[in-house]
Amino acid sequence: DPVGRNYNYQAMYEPDSKTEGPEAPEKANLWRVYLEEADAYDTHTGMVDNFRAILDSVLVLASLFSVVITTFIATRTSKVLRPDSAHAWKITASLLVETNQLLRAA
């Protein structure tokens, strides 16, 4: 526990005016005490900083994995997707003829 912490919550907070009912109201002291204690605990243990460092590492690894997989897939499929040079001129010519016909029809 952090040294010098004041745990006398009755002295730190005024009593709640209305705490009746099945749930604590939004402005109840319970939530202010909880948030302050959680913040103190997170700061003292470095939990948020540890999570941030872990998340940074995971994001770097995920991006490296994505780059490797994308490169692998691109190199493997580029050979399959590339048309034969002997038929490439036929494809280009047929596309140009079709485009020309569409323009004339319009």
C-alpha positions as CSV (number, residue, x, y, z in Angstrom):
1,D,0.0,0.0,0.0
2,P,1.2,3.5,-0.7
3,V,2.6,5.2,2.4
4,G,0.7,8.2,3.8
5,R,-2.7,7.2,2.3
6,N,-5.7,8.4,4.2
7,Y,-8.3,5.6,4.6
8,N,-10.7,7.5,6.8
9,Y,-13.4,7.8,4.2
10,Q,-15.9,9.3,6.6
11,A,-13.6,12.3,7.1
12,M,-12.8,12.5,3.4
13,Y,-16.4,12.5,2.1
14,E,-19.6,14.0,3.5
15,P,-22.4,11.4,4.1
16,D,-24.6,10.5,1.2
17,S,-28.0,12.3,1.3
18,K,-29.9,9.4,-0.3
19,T,-28.6,5.8,-0.5
20,E,-31.8,3.9,-0.3
21,G,-32.9,1.5,-2.9
22,P,-31.6,-1.6,-4.6
23,E,-28.7,0.3,-6.3
24,A,-26.4,3.1,-5.3
25,P,-27.3,6.4,-7.0
26,E,-25.0,7.8,-9.6
27,K,-23.6,10.5,-7.3
28,A,-23.1,8.2,-4.3
29,N,-19.8,8.4,-2.5
30,L,-19.3,4.7,-3.2
31,W,-18.4,5.5,-6.8
32,R,-16.1,8.3,-6.0
33,V,-14.3,6.1,-3.4
34,Y,-14.1,3.3,-5.9
35,L,-12.7,5.4,-8.7
36,E,-10.1,7.0,-6.4
37,E,-9.0,3.6,-5.0
38,A,-8.9,2.0,-8.4
39,D,-6.8,4.9,-9.8
40,A,-4.4,4.7,-6.8
41,Y,-4.1,0.9,-7.2
42,D,-3.5,1.1,-10.9
43,T,-0.9,3.9,-10.5
44,H,0.8,2.1,-7.6
45,T,1.0,-1.3,-9.3
46,G,1.7,0.1,-12.8
47,M,-1.1,-2.0,-14.2
48,V,-2.1,0.5,-16.9
49,D,1.4,1.0,-18.0
50,N,2.0,-2.8,-18.2
51,F,-1.2,-3.2,-20.2
52,R,-0.1,-0.4,-22.6
53,A,3.3,-2.0,-23.1
54,I,1.7,-5.4,-23.7
55,L,-0.8,-4.0,-26.2
56,D,2.0,-2.1,-28.0
57,S,3.9,-5.4,-28.4
58,V,0.8,-7.3,-29.6
59,L,0.1,-4.6,-32.2
60,V,3.7,-4.7,-33.5
61,L,3.6,-8.5,-33.8
62,A,0.2,-8.4,-35.5
63,S,1.4,-5.9,-38.0
64,L,4.6,-7.8,-38.7
65,F,2.5,-11.0,-39.1
66,S,0.2,-9.2,-41.5
67,V,3.1,-7.9,-43.6
68,V,4.6,-11.4,-43.9
69,I,1.3,-13.1,-44.8
70,T,0.4,-10.4,-47.3
71,T,3.9,-10.7,-49.0
72,F,3.6,-14.4,-49.1
73,I,0.1,-14.4,-50.6
74,A,1.1,-11.6,-53.1
75,T,4.1,-13.5,-54.3
76,R,2.3,-16.8,-54.6
77,T,-0.8,-15.5,-56.3
78,S,0.9,-13.0,-58.7
79,K,2.2,-15.8,-60.7
80,V,-1.2,-17.4,-61.1
81,L,-3.0,-14.2,-61.8
82,R,-0.6,-13.0,-64.5
83,P,-2.0,-13.8,-68.0
84,D,0.2,-15.5,-70.5
85,S,1.9,-12.9,-72.7
86,A,0.7,-14.7,-75.8
87,H,-2.9,-14.2,-74.8
88,A,-2.5,-10.8,-73.2
89,W,-2.8,-8.9,-76.5
90,K,-6.0,-10.8,-77.3
91,I,-7.6,-9.9,-74.0
92,T,-6.6,-6.3,-74.4
93,A,-7.8,-6.1,-78.0
94,S,-11.2,-7.7,-77.0
95,L,-11.6,-5.2,-74.1
96,L,-10.9,-2.3,-76.4
97,V,-13.4,-3.6,-79.0
98,E,-16.0,-4.0,-76.3
99,T,-15.4,-0.5,-74.9
100,N,-15.6,0.9,-78.4
101,Q,-18.9,-0.8,-79.0
102,L,-20.3,0.5,-75.7
103,L,-19.2,4.0,-76.6
104,R,-20.9,3.9,-80.0
105,A,-24.1,2.5,-78.5
106,A,-24.3,5.3,-76.1
